[in-house]
Amino acid sequence: MNKTYTENRIVSCYEANANHLFRPAAMLDIMQEAAGRDAETLGFGYDKMISGNTAWVLSRVKLIFHQYPKWRDNVVFKTWHKGANRIFYLRDFLMEDPQGNKLISATTSWLIIDLASRRMVRDRELAENFDNSKAGFAIEEQAEKVTMPKDIEPELAGTHKVVWSDIDTNGHVNNVKYVVWALDVLDYDLVSKNPIKELLVNFDSEVLPGESVDLYKVEETVDGSTVCYIQGKVEGKPSFSVKINF
């Protein structure tokens, strides 16, 4: 089996930043929509899951930025479901230029939850009978766990009160918003002058309308590069963690 979903796209102005470079959050937006479309064609999309009172929940994301596409660039976007590994269902993404050069690679780990109990469930068919290994890997290893540095005390960088524009079709904060919040608490010069090389996100618990998220950050220098950790907490309980390598 080699089932890959492909789109030819042009980078829009709303997908680019002030430097005319493709925004990481735009990549996450595209990934989210394409994953849903591909899942529908494969028979385990939104409508099928809802009919069984279940839903896909994104647990981990890892992106590697090889080259940044620019505003008005033509790009080729691909995604494919890779099957299951233990509790996770895996999906990769790849953005290339028209010549086939890698621009952005990504891998994601998903869970299936029961909407009534909010507990994880297993889909035997997806876990045991779906083999799409011939499609290959955008990133071979799975997205790893984000671990906050233990020798540096995180500083409270800000608090975000969840508002209407944060909420998605599932009634909770959309996963892309966490990355936007994380970038917004970092120094403007750091973010504007240093393109992201790698981005890793863990989603720990859902955040709901009206809740307030305390955003803690740690910055350190590793081999001459800046690495930032941002963790969001609701009433002291972690809701997400982000690691950004500049």
Residue, then its C-alpha position, 0 to 999 in steps of 0.5 A: m500500500n502506498k497512499t499519499y495525499t498531495e496538494n499543489r499550493i502557492v504560499s499566500c500573504y496570510e501564510a507569510n510573516a513580516n520577512h515574507l517567510f512561511r510561518p510555522a503556524a501556517m504549516l500546522d494549519i495546512m497539516q490539520e486540514a490535510a490530515g482530515r481530508d486524507a483520513e476521510t478518503l481512507g475511511f476513518g475521517y471525522d464523520k466516521m469517527i463521530s458516528g462511533n462517538t470517537a475523535w482523533v486527538l493530536s498528541r505530538v508534533k515535530l517539524i524540521f525546517h530545511q528551507y523556508p518557502k517564501w510568499r508567492d512560492n509554488v510548493v508541493f504538500k504531501t501527507w500519509h498515514k503510516g499506521a500505528n506504534r503502541i498507543f499512537y497512530l502516526r502521520d507524516f507530512l512533507m513540503e517540497d519545492p517543484q523540483g522535489n527539494k525538501l522544505i519542511s518535514a513533519t511527523t505527528s502522533w495521534l490518539i483516538i478518544d471516546l468522546a463521552s469518557r474522554r479516555m483513549v480507545r484502540d481501533r483494531e483495524l487501524a492498529e493491526n491491518f493498515d500498513n502504509s510503510k511503502a510511503g516512507f518517512a518524512i521523519e523516521e523517528q517519532a516525535e519525542k516527549v518535551t522535557m523542560p530543563k531541570d536545572i533552570e527555573p522557568e519564568l512566567a512570561g505571560t498569561h493568556k485568557v482563552v477567547w472565542s478565536d482560540i476555539d476550534t470545531n471540537g469546542h476546545v483550543n485549537n492545537v495551532k494556537y499553542v504554537v502561536w502563544a509560545l512564539d508570542v512570549l519570546d523576544y521579538d528580535l529573537v523570533s524575527k531575526n532567527p528562523i526556527k530550525e526545529l519545532l516540537v510540541n506535546f499536547d497534554s490536556e485540552v484547554l476550554p473556553g474561559e480558562s486562563v493559561d499561564l505561559y512559562k519559558v526557559e531559554e538556553t544556548v546549546d552549541g551556539s544556538t538558542v533553544c526555547y522551552i515554553q509550557g502552558k499550565v491551567e491552574g498549575k496543570p500542564s496543558f502543552s509543552v513546546k521546544i523550539n530550536f533557532 
